[in-house]
Amino acid sequence: MRGWTRMLGVCVSIACFGAGAESARPAPLAPVPTAKQLAWQRMETNLFVHFTVNAFTNREWGEGTEDPKIFNPSKLDARQWVRAAKAGGFKMVILTAKHHDGFCLWPSQYTEHSVKSSPWKNGQGDIVREVSEACKEEGLKLGLYLSPWDRHEKSYGDSPKYNDYYINQLTELLSNYGPITEVWFDGACGEGPNGKKQEYDFPRYYATVYRLQPEAVIFGGPDIRWIGNESGVSGDPCWAPYDPKTTEKWETALPHGHANGTEWKPGESDVSIRPGWFWHAAEDAKVRSVDNLVDLYFKSVGRNSLLLLNVPPNTDGLFCATDVERLKGFRERLDSLFRDDLARGKEARASSTRGNDARFAAGAALDGDPDTYWATDDGVNSGWIEVNLGEKRTFNVACLQEAISLGQRVEAYRLEYWKGGKWRALCEGTTIGHKKLERFKPVTSKKVRLVIDKARACPTIAGFGLYNGDSGL
């Protein structure tokens, strides 16, 4: 029977370690992820859905003065959205329940500026509920975005009064639609009708989330950080640890994080499949190609981040056919590329093994289990794993993973391949984290090795895979 143990808030599988193994494990290197942060990062790709009156006004930011009567997505099909997300391999759908225009996609009892005042379903509809039910049917998780900035609400700018209003709406969303996995906040802020800038009570917002949805992670708050751009590209290096007291500019701090950060706050790379976040007919011919989406995957997930890809419904309430096709093609390309791991289960050896214990031998990095890993003894912060592929094989992608439940450690590594009786350089990098993907021109070799040149503590390598396919390089 599989056993589980909790260490510093992290659930770690000890299926293959057996009784008494805990004493041999490397000590966690703080900070480390909570169980929900670890589960979140392992999802790797999630889908954003931006939808509001903007689709009908052809704008990116609404004014808050839009008449709800313009909102009538007569063919709306949340199941189409969720099925397209599932076909693309996405694990969660995050819906903009309310954007800056203040129009609510659920019948909030605290405002008339919502679907209940629209002709859609004669004012009886609830898009949040339809997306929630579709996610349950298809086995996807649900996330919600509730913009703190509300350009319609008259109390905005009267900070205490508006914060009460916002908490009321947040409570509605977190109480009536089942489990919520991610709550998405942004910091957009403006002046209210009284000419005063609204002061958001984020500590109160966060406390409400944790009280009503304790298993949810908060983007833009304690759990998840913005990667610092809207291009879907992470920094490289990219640390999950983060220093909240940093004096660096956010353009540097957010994409890269901090090796010695005191908080575990992994990055989320958000980007839209189109130039805009909302649907515009003029952009129907400007949908990202499969090649571009695969490139984004390598530059986000493949750099220790999570990819959040936005797909906006049109005025019918549907994803456009091209967008759906690209999501499907994206997943098919990735599935094809990563289907055959040439290193899986192959003979491997290492420079040293923790306590000469077979549980931490090089082969643990080749078994496909992110909870088993190769490790060295304490104080040995460098070393190598060598893989014998059995015969000469051609490959052009390497996938590296750390056992991040024990903290992020690697600061410098390189890959080498055996040719002509000696090791030759293939590529080098800095951070690994949950996943680091390396692309290079195809090479053919029987032996490959990962060399850890520098780590903050003994390395714990949970994955070392080699692949050959269309990486888009």
C-alpha positions, 0 to 999 in steps of 0.5 A, a space after each residue: 500500500 502506498 504511504 504518505 508522509 507530511 513534511 513542512 506542509 508537503 505530501 511526499 510519496 514514500 512508496 518505494 522507501 519503506 519503513 525507516 527511510 525518512 532518516 536517510 532522506 535529504 533534509 528539506 531546503 527551505 522554502 518548500 512548496 505546500 501540498 497545494 502549490 506542488 499539485 498546482 505546478 504539476 498541472 503545468 498548463 491551464 486555460 484562461 477564459 476572458 469573456 464579458 461585454 467587451 466581446 460585444 463592444 470590441 474593446 479590451 477594457 470596458 468603461 463600466 457604462 455598457 448596457 447589459 442588454 448588449 450581452 446576448 451570447 445566444 449559442 453559449 456552450 461552456 461544455 465546448 470551452 471545457 472540452 477544447 481545454 481538455 483536448 489541449 491537455 489543460 488541467 484547469 479553466 479560469 473564468 473571468 467572472 468579473 472584469 474591470 467593467 464590473 459586469 458579472 457573469 453570475 446573477 450577483 445579488 449585490 448589483 444589477 450589472 450582471 447577466 440577470 439584466 441581460 437578454 441572455 436566457 431571459 436574465 435567468 442564466 449563470 455562466 459561472 455555474 455552467 462552466 463549473 458544471 462543465 468542468 465537473 463533467 470533464 474532470 477539469 478543475 475550476 479557477 475564478 478571476 474577480 477583478 478588484 477594479 470595478 468601473 461600474 460600482 458607485 462605491 468604488 473609491 470609498 475604500 471601506 464600503 467598496 471592500 465590503 462590496 467586493 468581499 460580498 461578491 467574492 463570498 458568493 463565488 467561493 460559496 456556490 460553485 463547488 471547489 475552486 482551485 485557483 483565485 486570480 487577483 490582479 492589481 489594476 486600480 483606478 479612481 472612483 466616482 468620488 475622485 479617490 483611488 480605491 485602496 484594496 484590502 488584500 489581506 482581507 480578500 486572502 483570508 476570505 479565500 482561505 476560509 471558504 476555499 482552503 485548498 485554493 491557491 491565490 495568484 498575485 498573492 501568497 501562493 503564486 506570482 505573476 511572471 512579470 509579462 503577458 507574453 507567456 515567457 518565464 525568466 531563465 534562470 527561474 527560481 520558485 523561491 521569492 524575496 518579498 522584500 527585494 529591492 530589485 525592479 519587478 521586471 527582474 524580480 518577477 521573471 527570475 525569483 531569488 535563489 535565497 528567497 524566503 517564500 515559495 512562490 512559483 511563477 505563472 506565465 499568462 498569455 493570450 492565443 490572440 493579440 487581445 485578451 477578448 475576442 475581436 473579429 479582426 483577430 480571427 486570422 491572428 491566432 497563434 500557430 501550433 509551433 508558437 504554442 509549443 515554443 511558449 510551452 518550452 519557455 514557460 513550463 520548460 523554465 520552471 513556470 506554469 503556462 496560463 493560455 487565454 482563449 476568448 469566446 466570441 459573441 455567440 459564446 463559442 470558441 472559434 474553430 481555429 482556436 479549438 484546432 490550435 489547442 488540439 494541435 498543441 497537445 498532439 504535438 507535445 504528446 508526439 514529442 514526449 511519447 518515447 523517453 529514450 532514457 526511461 528505465 535504462 542503465 545508469 550510474 552516478 558520481 556518488 549515491 546518498 549513503 550508497 543506498 539504492 533508493 537514491 541511485 541514478 536509476 531513480 531519476 529515470 523511472 518517471 516518478 517525480 517523487 523518487 530521485 537521485 541524491 548525493 550525501 549532505 555536503 556533496 553539492 555537485 556530481 553527475 548521472 550517466 545514462 547508457 542508452 544501450 545503443 546509439 540513439 538520436 535525440 534533440 530534447 532533454 527534460 530535467 526535474 528536481 524533487 521540488 518537494 524538498 526545495 529548489 537546489 540546482 544553480 548550474 548544470 550541463 549536458 554532455 554526450 559521448 563521441 569519439 572516445 570523450 565527453 562533448 558539450 551539448 548544452 548548459 543551464 542554471 535552474 531546473 526546478 519542477 521542469 527544465 526543457 533543453 532543445 538542441 540540434 539532433 545528436 546521436 550517441 549511446 551515452 549521455 550525462 547530466 553534470 550538476 556543477 553547483 547546487 545550494 544543497 545536495 542535488 535531488 534529481 527526480 527526472 532525466 529524460 531524452 526525446 527525439 521529435 518536432 520541438 519547434 527549434 
